[in-house]
Amino acid sequence: MNVFDALAKREHEQIIFCNDKGSGLKAIIAIHNTTLGPALGGCRMLPYESEEDALRDVLRLSRGMTYKSAAAGLNLGGGKAVIIGDPKTMKTEELFRVFGRFVQSLGGRYITAEDVGTTVQDMAWVWQETDYVTGINHSLGGSGDPSPVTAYGVFEGIKAALDFKLGTDSLKGHTIAVQGIGQVGFHLLHHLVPTGAKIVATDINPDSITRVNQEFSGIEFVDPDKIYDVPCTVFVPCALGGIVNDDTIPRLQCQIIAGSANNVLAQEDKHSAELEKRDILYVPDFVISSGGLINVANELINYERSHAMEQASGIFNIITRLLHIAQEDKITTLEAAKTLAEHRIHDIGRTKHIYRGTSIIKRGRGIR
């Protein structure tokens, strides 16, 4: 992969390759766009098959964070980091503290957080070396695990999609197929189960299934590959991305796709158009999953969980608006979501030519 061609393709601002032989750190930080503010996005740790796969992933994810921040109305840009390595065997305090020093060297252009393969504990190690980290635990003044707020936002998004598609936001009597019952999926079940919906779920991790069975009753489980064949009203992908693709789309028996997984479409334009042809309402993942980002953004000011949850409830209205735009303009829901985000970036970007001076007052970790 030609790195500069890859940067130009999606208009990224900067790529940072981080290497430290002593700790074993091999990381890539991608900053996509900082028009609205510093780039905030989680740090993912996975055993990528190649460095090219890692670069491709971080470029896609960071671009998605730009759209996510803009669509959610946050004064943040888009960025992401990936650490190449097995999170089950390679995690050390040294590795994450070295990563934190690389983040600090960027002077606030990128703010990191937890993501797939990383935890609140990992971010506590990062925090020891940088001011630019969120998702740290409560004892350090952070918000802790953001997944409950992410899950609440997904629940609001599901209701918005049902209301648009079927004229009611009630889930009672509907079948909801949940792919992935890890952190977000597990917390989402706390909202779904009381609605009276039938829940069909799957996960590749047996421990996740055990945890759900201990907490809930009446949930039906299927093998991971069978979840695409479940007749349901809403298919809720809460695992990794790329699962809506040429192979799975013909198998889907749902009316709505609405879940927290990032980059759920393997090929954005192609597969969003294919879903449109099949009359499957796709709720763009970077909008419906923005609750977690809203949560950690609140951590940059005086964090209160109740305020973060209130903001996340606004995802219902944001999704309703973009669905109506798609309908009225006869475009896909993905195009509508991008249009919303790009208009905000453009409009706010135009204000940047007005010099407002530099404040000498320190305002803690807040951003303006």
LINHU-V584412 format. One record per helix or strand of 3 or more residues. SS is the DSSP state (@ for helix, = for strand). FROM is the first residue (numbers start at 1). TO is the last residue. If there is no record, write none. Layout:
ss: {SS,SS}
from: {FROM,FROM}
to: {TO,TO}
This chain:
ss: {@,=,=,=,@,=,@,=,@,@,@,=,@,=,@,@,=,@,@,@,@,@,@,@}
from: {3,14,25,43,51,77,93,110,120,138,147,175,183,198,206,224,234,246,268,285,291,305,315,333}
to: {9,20,33,46,71,84,105,112,127,140,166,179,195,202,215,229,237,249,277,288,299,313,329,353}
